[in-house]
């Protein structure tokens, strides 16, 4: 333990408290470890009986269960049927069994609190059936404790449909997976091989089913699986890299409408701009993310770099893969990848409307419609639409946005699914560029600049229209091999009819702001095609999940600028509407990037508790900026290992590299090489119980080949070389899920030391902009589970950021802050009402800074009320 502390001695004392808690807990887990790995329970299952707050089918009593009341399950069968698989829990007292059930992603879980599993074979306390039918990975039945039996159904891609039948031989579960639902009935066979624990017996005669059908969307803060890290639906505990998911329930409870609001819940991410800015500019693990760091349903989405292009009316969740991701997604900044996952069509009819009203003239409404379009439910649709009209604490700021997002899916044959998706967004907004540091975070002899000051032309407006359309084709050749092909076109049109003000300098009187009036028109076009061949096979006792992929991308960006000197603005006594110079200076810009990437990834299961992740990608790219043409190539590797000494714990280590094209030539005429990112990461992931998980990650990330001014003798000004280097290292801790029935949490802590290690003009050791060393995020809710106040809930959020540098020269700092959010909500059947409070104590703080002229104040106290109805 002492060597461990010395190795990470640079970390501050708060981190050691967390690490010490995890380390000192291990002897308790070790003492409870059984000899057979298959019998290892989750941490929460060692002594405490499992409980669930959701979907009680038959109410279990709160009184103690005597030994006489415990029903013995003497046999378990998993028999294939024409619809899927039938699981029979054999007992002569089937009517006495009580159950509680819940779902988590693709897993259906049933607890039977008055039963004990005693099978007549060597594995007397566990039953396991692997891949009983297509679409079901595993079915297990095991003892949780002396009085509780748990049945778990793990599906491959989607939550299965489960029906419960009472019978004179016991309980019968009819399970239908998403895959078997698409297939014709199975032909009867003389005998079906099963993993029965005793001789085959005829299937039970089934009565009318009890209402126990689990379909649709989940209701949990804990998301066990994600696809961003591997391009397949993979348990987070099996991924040798930190990945964080902000699920739909958090987005709903916090009333999220912008991406930076969702990403407040992910440690290691900070913003470079304001929540009023029109672009998404984030730092991930210390490094600025560019347009290549955004995905939409696993496809590169450069339009998401524009904040107005992402509307949360059709967003299901946000996944963030922390660290380099070029091995799967090509060129990008090294900090991480942000994947926005949209809502998909549902098999059952679903209709919902919602409306929100708040201070600062905030109004928003939306609809969410879904269901089948034919009787056989082979054609499904989903339609999301919303309209936003809001003001702000900043004078004259306005933002109107209309979005509509239709999605239609088609089952083509038995093994093919085609999904068509589109989005149209029309926005009109006021550009806002912040206020100077002098008078906000720095002293100004004239006093303090009001945080609601608008430094520009109140008549300045901008219009942007976004459009996306694409498809996703999934075909399953067999149980083990499938093909996924996706394509998306993105279009953006920018037309600034009215000029707006951009600051360029502050006069010596520290009150007069100079700037230019600016107007532009432009178009962005993006084309992204991805094809993955996914296969599962074995080499002896070693199992493989192979991904072979090809991606093609094009990004074409062109615009025209018009600008002229603006009338100066007195920040303490502004007079708006003064004429400036005509907009007669024009410039044009065009940038086209084409790339092709070929990648391979193999997830190797050496044993049940030891897994390897091996991957590599080769990219060719060509970039044309104005008349400058550059081509290049890059290879990106990734290597990771996961070791699970006991079932709830995953220890992992990984090495990965990324690249990002750097356009330009050096003084000697040589082309610049791509920037590189190199990361080493180790960590531990723990399932604290069925609904609560934690991740502790240590990383060291270096960005090399950074462009810096070439200051060598004889080199004219304006030339650069690639001798720059930046480094970020730190630790991240996250806890997410359900602590107790009704009590949810998503929390994190990040320590980030991001600094310049090599540069020709900036001092070594300067900290990178907008990166606090310490940051904490906490959001927790509690919903009353029973009684007269059932459905009433409360939420509390704390968001802390330490001091941050405002520029790379480290000439000024943004002070630390602690913001408190809160919520009150009430749910009854299909009705929900909520009040969300942000900055509850009206703290005067600053979100970020772009320069000494552009500091962004945080929003003061705001309140928003939302009413939603499902029907």
Protein Blocks (a to p, Z undefined) as FASTA:
>chain_A
ZZmmmmmmmpcfklmmmmmmmmmmmmmmmmmpcfblklpccfklmmpccddfehpfbdcd
fbdcdfklpccdfbdcddddfklpacddddfklmlpccddddehjaccdddfkbccddfb
fklmbccdehkbghiabdcdddfblmbccdddddfkbccdddddddfkbccdddddfklm
mpccddddfbdcdfbfbdcddddddddddddddehjdddfbdfbdfklnopacdfklpcc
dcddddfklmmmnopabfklmmmmpghiacfbdfkbcbdcddeehiacdfklpceehiac
fklmpmklpccklcfbdcddedjfklmnopadfkbccddddddddfbdcddddddddehh
iacdddddeddfbfnopaccdddddddddddfbehiacddddddddddddehjkbccddd
dddddddddddebjafbhplpccfkbpcdfkbccddfkbccddddddddddddddfblmb
ccdddddddddddddfbacdddfbdcfkopaccddddddddddddddddddddddddehj
accddddddddddddddddddddddddddfklccehiacdddfbccdddddddddddddd
ddddfblmbccddddddddddddehjaccddddddddddddddfbfklccdddddddddd
dedddfkopacdddddddddddddddfblmbccdddddddddehiacddfbghiaghiac
dkbccdddddddddedjfbghiacdddddddddddfbdfkbcghiacehiafbdcddddd
dddfbdjkgoiacdddddddddddfbfnopaccdddddddddddddehjbccddddehkl
opacdfbdfbfklccddddddddddddddZZ
